[in-house]
């Protein structure tokens, strides 16, 4: 690998500070890995990186893998190149970070920020504080209770699902904060939620206890990874598709294991 001579960028007729292919490669590979880590689809990553590469006046080749992003950047004359393999920076699915990073690509493209400002802004975005955990907890609980109603549950069942989600979701939050394996967190959260949701059967509360039990673990369904995997499949990123689909499938199996454990503990019939 070798760095290039500076390549000058022009935006809106103004000459900006020169950027080497090494600087461009490190920035773009870090940017792509950050997008992948926060749950962006491969096609979004490609479009955003391509938009910025055109603005920077460089050619590039990018390979998106499940755990790394491999990037090679050339100057326009193909005289100098630089390659970098960037490990995925996992931050969990975050629509906030995803949106901010996408907006940054347009700001660089439209000349609202120069390269050095884009580098600083990306670092600032990646250090964004996560959403308030208590607000997320409350909204997830209300949303899951709404699912119960959507599937025909009565108001008592909605209340049961609200409490089951509140406790199960909080358990998952605490386990992930303590760096406990996400699969174990899913099993435990699903188990606790299903045990609480079985109250409709145990105490005879409400007329739709089966709906309360069935919807009590819906908040754990990994919908975003499933959707992203389908997007990657349609776009021809088969390795990323398999990786995301299998990750989502494993979490779904963990969810099911916890639910089955709740059935066994509460002595509920399977069918």
SEVEX-370896 format. One line per 4 residues: for each residue y, x, z of N, C-alpha, C. Coordinates in steps of 0.001 Angstrom, whole numbers. Each point is the difference from the previous one (the first is absolute). Layout:
REM residues N
Y X Z Y X Z Y X Z; ... .
//
This chain:
REM residues 271
-1187 841 0 1187 -841 0 1245 883 0; 1025 -391 -709 1236 772 14 1187 -916 -174; 1077 360 656 1212 -811 -64 744 296 -1279; 813 -968 -400 715 177 -1251 1415 458 240 .
652 316 -1090 1432 173 43 635 -1355 216; 1203 -66 570 617 -1277 287 169 -848 -1251; -217 -1293 172 240 -976 -1059 1138 -885 448; 1055 -98 -775 1193 -732 404 -154 -1477 -302 .
396 -834 942 -63 -1447 -167 1367 -506 -396; 20 -977 -869 1259 -656 -340 -137 -1482 248; 928 -564 752 4 -1424 295 1409 -514 -198; 112 -1025 -828 1308 -595 -247 1016 1033 -482 .
-512 986 -749 891 1001 -559 391 1104 956; -540 7 1206 367 1000 996 -1154 964 209; 299 1290 -10 -1024 1005 238 -202 167 1497; -1251 -57 446 -290 90 1416 -695 1319 293 .
-283 224 1273 -629 1242 417 -1334 171 -707; -322 1224 -453 -1258 239 -703 -1203 -230 913; -1066 -489 -578 -1231 -270 745 -1139 746 -674; -746 776 752 -1138 724 -562 -1206 -929 -95 .
-960 388 -821 -1196 -825 -126 -781 -31 1315; 114 1068 789 -668 4 1301 601 -1064 906; 1320 -50 72 667 -1001 833 -342 -1412 -467; 13 -195 -1317 -317 -1317 -549 -1447 -385 295 .
-911 958 -130 -1416 -269 225 -278 -354 1460; 569 770 910 -207 -262 1429 573 -1362 380; 1178 -308 -529 632 -1292 304 -818 -1160 -557; -374 75 -1277 -707 -1108 -633 -1400 -200 577 .
-692 1089 311 -1335 -143 588 82 -583 1405; 1021 426 761 204 -580 1326 364 -1465 -77; 826 -328 -989 412 -1390 -207 -1202 -876 -353; -819 468 -931 -1171 -768 -432 -998 -186 1139 .
-216 1048 785 -947 -108 1115 514 -951 1071; 1320 -24 202 584 -920 978 -157 -1450 -457; 231 -238 -1288 -180 -1355 -537 -1456 -452 115; -920 898 -333 -1417 -347 78 -405 -278 1445 .
565 772 922 -343 -156 1408 500 -1286 619; 1080 -571 -552 548 -1232 582 -500 -1246 -719; -940 170 -937 -642 -1161 -600 484 -397 -1373; 645 906 -731 456 -327 -1354 -1165 84 -982 .
97 -748 -1081 -1019 67 -1046 227 1234 -863; -1029 430 -701 112 1188 -846 1009 -203 -1127; 60 -1205 -554 932 -233 -1106 1447 79 475; 264 -447 1229 1356 129 544 349 1470 194 .
-945 768 523 240 1428 214 310 684 -1323; -782 -295 -1026 211 626 -1305 1365 -350 -579; 383 -1259 88 1290 -422 -550 1157 669 732; -68 40 1327 1086 601 778 118 1497 -257 .
-1153 692 -16 16 1447 -241 489 295 -1413; -442 -767 -971 429 208 -1383 1509 -206 -145; 522 -994 694 1441 -279 -39 798 1197 520; -449 585 1091 719 1136 578 -216 1274 -811 .
-1202 174 -559 -268 1188 -811 895 38 -1228; 211 -1154 -629 902 -66 -1152 1423 357 408; 400 -464 1169 1345 301 490 162 1488 291; -1047 614 537 56 1422 337 -181 895 -1222 .
-386 -581 -1117 -145 784 -1217 -1212 903 -10; -1109 -489 538 -1222 811 35 -1182 -813 -530; -1054 724 -399 -1266 -623 -362 -956 167 1172; -928 -919 129 -923 94 1135 -1355 -605 -355 .
-978 378 799 -1328 -605 -64 -412 -307 1433; -487 -1206 231 -335 -415 1363 -1383 -630 35; -780 398 990 -1320 -589 233 -7 -577 1409; -246 -1308 91 -11 -671 1298 -1440 -133 471 .
-304 623 1129 -1327 -62 597 86 -762 1324; -1136 -390 579 38 -761 1251 693 713 1154; -113 1327 76 566 726 1135 1119 963 -382; 208 236 -1291 1022 955 -438 679 -466 -1282 .
1168 594 -242 683 -151 -1285 137 1393 -598; -498 191 -1232 78 1294 -674 1089 -76 -1070; 975 874 114 1163 -57 -885 244 1360 -645; 244 -10 -1305 442 1193 -725 1272 -350 -746 .
1011 857 123 1309 -243 -623 337 1164 -925; 517 -318 -1200 473 1005 -951 1472 -245 -302; 680 1070 -396 1336 -211 -538 -150 -517 -1432; 1096 -442 -595 -67 -622 -1319 -517 945 -1079 .
247 1301 187 -476 966 -984 -1439 429 221; -620 -530 1057 -1373 348 353 -174 1501 212; 1058 648 482 -54 1434 254 -444 305 1428; 290 -905 907 -306 218 1415 -625 -1267 583 .
-889 194 947 -669 -1145 620 -242 269 1475; -261 -1074 713 -349 112 1424 -941 -1150 332; -1040 303 765 -977 -1020 387 -62 -125 1513; -252 -1202 455 -81 -244 1440 -1020 -1098 273 .
-791 191 1040 -932 -1029 463 503 -488 1349; 390 -1248 55 613 -562 1198 -959 -981 675; -282 231 1267 -849 -915 754 746 -1305 255; -718 -1113 -38 613 -1306 200 599 -88 1397 .
1236 -467 42 668 -203 1283 -184 -1466 392; -1010 -281 805 -328 -1383 336 940 -538 1076; 656 -1093 -328 893 -652 960 -409 -1446 223; -1153 -383 -563 -403 -1400 77 780 -814 -1018 .
-507 -1169 -321 687 -855 -967 1385 -357 513; 1024 365 -758 1385 -269 400 798 -416 -1225; 304 -1286 -90 810 -485 -1113 1424 540 93; 451 277 1216 1351 529 201 138 1386 -623 .
-908 914 357 43 1356 -556 -245 -33 -1504; -929 -829 -425 -304 -158 -1422 1252 -388 -783; 720 -981 512 1212 -481 -673 1094 1060 -10; 190 678 1130 1046 1024 81 -274 1165 -947 .
-1258 419 -83 -337 1100 -902 182 -405 -1461; -350 -1231 -326 202 -485 -1369 1484 -73 -333; 796 -446 966 1448 -64 -210 575 1403 -205; -562 984 716 469 1381 -139 -195 504 -1426 .
-1106 -367 -631 -241 453 -1376 1067 -541 -947; 438 -1237 229 1058 -576 -833 1356 627 304; 242 308 1264 1273 633 361 130 1372 -646; -1109 758 -45 28 1301 -671 166 -184 -1505 .
-693 -974 -545 76 -274 -1441 1401 -430 -418; 654 -816 825 1326 -526 -331 1135 938 396; -338 1156 573 1026 967 356 739 -306 1284; -527 -894 822 662 -331 1263 -221 1082 1049 .
-1077 767 -158 -260 1154 864 -434 1161 -878; 295 1226 437 -493 1161 -732 -1340 434 594; -550 1089 -517 -1342 399 412 -70 341 1485; 931 810 478 -38 402 1409 173 -1199 923 .
837 -940 -400 182 -1216 796 -1270 -848 -10; -691 -17 -1138 -1253 -756 -96 -1069 589 919; -49 1338 68 -961 662 886 271 -377 1449; 1273 73 401 368 -344 1378 -265 -1474 294 .
301 -840 -978 -183 -1436 211 -1475 -354 110; -848 669 -777 -1429 -271 97 -526 359 1386; 451 1133 522 -430 404 1336 456 -1010 1044; 1205 -517 -184 520 -1015 919 -823 -1286 -83 .
-376 -385 -1209 -808 -1213 -185 -1361 154 675; -608 1171 -147 -1326 220 575 34 31 1522; 1173 228 568 155 -12 1458 497 -1347 514; -16 -1011 -883 426 -1340 401 -890 -513 1128 .
627 -549 1005 -768 -553 1119 -762 -1243 -460; -1227 -163 459 -765 -1194 -394 640 -1274 535; -369 -1123 -594 535 -1276 435 -349 -251 1467; 839 -766 668 -222 -324 1410 -1386 -616 190 .
-809 651 834 -1390 -441 158 -110 -1410 582; 953 -351 851 -66 -1324 618 365 -1094 -1001; 939 305 -874 357 -961 -1041 -1168 -193 -967; -626 1117 -387 -1161 -73 -891 -1122 -798 662 .
-219 238 1289 -1042 -708 743 251 -1503 5; 1246 -382 282 346 -1422 58 -141 -665 -1367; 505 665 -1035 -53 -585 -1344 -1438 -107 -514; -818 1013 283 -1403 -43 -428 -739 -1142 685 .
296 -223 1273 -660 -1073 747 386 -1366 -546; 1289 -191 -261 466 -1272 -555 -583 -217 -1399; -33 1065 -800 -536 -109 -1363 -1474 -385 14; -773 607 904 -1429 -314 48 -240 -1424 503 .
828 -445 950 -93 -1390 457 330 -958 -1144; 925 409 -849 352 -824 -1166 -1163 -83 -983; -753 1104 -140 -1198 -36 -835 -996 -1027 530; -121 -46 1323 -899 -977 614 398 -1417 -406 .
1292 -278 56 487 -1322 -391 -220 -245 -1490; 208 1044 -795 -165 -112 -1447 -1425 -391 -377; -970 489 776 -1404 -303 -273 -476 -1271 701; 933 -742 586 -361 -1294 581 -174 -17 1495 .
377 1065 688 -135 35 1449 1023 -885 693; -376 -558 1165 952 -817 755 912 905 827; 926 -609 732 989 792 729 -619 761 1171; -1041 -550 586 -682 725 1078 -672 1257 -562 .
-627 -149 -1145 -621 1162 -650 1047 1038 -383; 1164 -469 -431 1088 928 -321 405 810 1225; 71 -670 1147 347 700 1234 -1045 1033 375; -1275 -358 -185 -1081 939 298 86 1224 -909 .
225 -234 -1283 115 1103 -962 1216 866 316; 1089 -625 411 1202 750 363 -293 986 1123; -664 -481 1049 -331 866 1143 -1017 1065 -404; -1017 -395 -773 -1033 951 -430 595 1119 -848 .
912 -369 -892 651 1003 -853 917 893 816; 739 -605 912 936 751 838 -717 1112 763; -1117 -343 614 -735 980 804 -742 997 -893; -677 -501 -1027 -747 892 -888 893 976 -741 .
1133 -492 -502 927 857 -735 582 1067 918; 298 -382 1243 551 976 949 -1024 1077 335; -1257 -393 115 -1057 984 251 -79 994 -1152; 69 -503 -1218 -27 893 -1159 1201 935 9 .
1185 -523 311 1196 838 70 -174 1135 1002; -476 -325 1196 -136 1008 1051 -1043 1052 -372; -1089 -427 -604 -1039 956 -379 491 945 -1092; 739 -524 -973 531 854 -1064 1079 936 532 .
802 -469 962 1010 866 615 -654 1153 748; -1192 -231 537 -740 1045 716 -869 840 -936; 203 -164 -1324 -709 778 -1025 -1506 -263 -12; -402 -1178 437 -1407 -379 -66 -331 -413 -1429 .
-1207 301 -429 -414 -280 -1377 281 -1454 -364; 588 -192 -1173 409 -1338 -424 -1193 -947 -120; -1173 521 -349 -1177 -863 -139 -443 -557 1345; 45 832 1021 -329 -473 1342 1044 -1001 477 .
1263 250 -350 1076 -924 374 -224 -1371 -632; -452 -26 -1238 -271 -1275 -676 -1161 -737 660; -1050 722 357 -1148 -630 657 421 -624 1326; 736 757 804 413 -487 1323 954 -1184 -107 .
986 97 -897 970 -1086 -157 -688 -1270 -486; -901 131 -951 -722 -1154 -524 -887 -628 1072; -655 840 773 -874 -497 1069 792 -801 1032; 1096 564 475 810 -672 1023 577 -1308 -533 .
531 29 -1222 591 -1208 -579 -1042 -1104 -168; -1198 363 -441 -1040 -1016 -206 -489 -580 1325; -74 831 1031 -411 -500 1320 1026 -995 538; 1284 342 -133 1051 -905 468 12 -1282 -822 .
-179 133 -1312 46 -1169 -880 -1176 -940 217; -1067 487 627 -1154 -866 261 271 -981 1132; 1186 75 606 348 -910 1097 -93 -1456 -427; 289 -260 -1274 -94 -1372 -495 -1404 -554 133 .
-1005 851 -229 -1389 -417 162 -389 -72 1477; 349 1031 744 -435 109 1389 572 -1117 868; 1291 -287 -163 663 -988 853 223 -1347 -687; -421 -100 -1250 166 -1263 -706 1440 -334 -330 .
810 1042 -243 1413 -223 -310 174 -263 -1491; 736 -1028 -329 327 -274 -1390 -1161 -591 -779; 314 -407 -1199 -1012 -614 -876 -449 928 -1126; 621 1171 -99 -353 935 -1085 -260 1409 544 .
-932 140 952 -253 1332 576 -536 996 -1021; -719 -506 -1021 -563 903 -1011 1100 643 -842; 1079 -727 -234 1116 559 -768 746 1033 833; 148 -278 1289 649 966 894 -776 1310 27 .
-1321 -106 80 -831 1205 43 41 752 -1325; -37 -751 -1095 -21 639 -1319 1295 688 -374; 1116 -539 469 1305 574 -369 535 989 1033; -696 162 1108 509 857 1079 49 1475 -380 .
-765 400 -1022 -47 1421 -378 609 262 -1375; 647 -1002 -575 561 186 -1344 1093 1061 -34; 670 232 1127 1069 998 30 -529 1410 -234; -1305 178 114 -604 1319 -189 -462 249 -1437 .
4 -1027 -834 -457 175 -1384 918 992 -726; -537 1100 -539 829 1028 -668 413 -426 -1405; 886 -959 -80 385 -559 -1296 708 975 -915; 921 808 560 762 941 -827 -907 1042 -664 .
-925 641 726 -906 944 -677 -835 -647 -1098; -443 -1238 215 -768 -692 -1042 858 -227 -1246; 1230 -475 201 887 -255 -1134 355 1295 -725; 284 1055 775 336 1288 -612 -1175 564 -796 .
-1199 -194 517 -1175 516 -711 -170 -709 -1344; 272 -1301 -33 -94 -730 -1268 1075 472 -988; 1197 273 523 1071 521 -852 -388 1355 -589; -584 865 836 -434 1316 -475 -1117 -126 -1035 .
-890 -965 199 -1085 -225 -954 556 -404 -1363; 941 -932 0 578 -471 -1258 800 1090 -700; 543 943 788 804 1071 -579 -833 1229 -356; -1305 -56 241 -872 1099 -393 -150 1110 1020 .
475 -198 1220 -157 1009 1056 -1281 -319 778; -1125 342 -581 -1278 -450 539 -362 676 1323; 367 1254 172 -306 681 1259 808 -618 1138; 1281 -239 -236 832 -644 1017 -486 -1419 276 .
-427 -685 -1065 -541 -1359 174 -1197 14 937; -957 894 -267 -1199 56 828 332 372 1435; 903 953 176 375 441 1335 622 -1134 805; 979 -675 -589 678 -1078 726 -935 -1188 221 .
-800 -317 -1001 -908 -1137 134 -1041 259 1086; -541 1211 39 -1000 325 1014 623 45 1390; 1217 538 117 693 0 1292 183 -1429 506; 446 -885 -899 210 -1396 380 -1326 -675 352 .
-1055 332 -738 -1312 -588 267 -526 421 1365; 183 1270 344 -437 492 1310 729 -743 1118; 1308 -201 -157 762 -728 1016 -462 -1454 91; -350 -582 -1134 -502 -1376 4 -1341 -83 723 .
-857 999 -199 -1280 51 709 235 127 1507; 972 817 392 334 157 1421 508 -1314 582; 830 -692 -764 494 -1320 403 -1183 -943 221; -928 -4 -937 -1163 -886 82 -894 361 1179 .
-137 1297 269 -825 442 1124 573 -499 1320; 1324 90 147 633 -502 1216 -160 -1501 147; 145 -714 -1115 -152 -1458 14 -1430 -391 375; -976 691 -569 -1403 -277 327 -294 312 1468 .
607 1072 504 -164 329 1412 533 -1105 895; 1138 -572 -390 555 -1120 758 -926 -1203 -10; -617 -275 -1161 -965 -1100 -102 -1164 213 967; -523 1232 37 -1156 293 842 342 -117 1480 .
1137 552 394 396 -31 1409 226 -1426 484; 613 -821 -838 297 -1390 381 -1153 -948 -324; -1116 569 -489 -1205 -784 -281 273 -1152 -967; 750 302 -1049 308 -1008 -1015 -1005 105 -1135 .
-330 -1124 -591 -942 -4 -1115 683 525 -1262; -775 721 -813 553 577 -1217 243 -1072 -1046; -907 -942 -120 121 -1031 -1027 -195 -1372 637 .
//
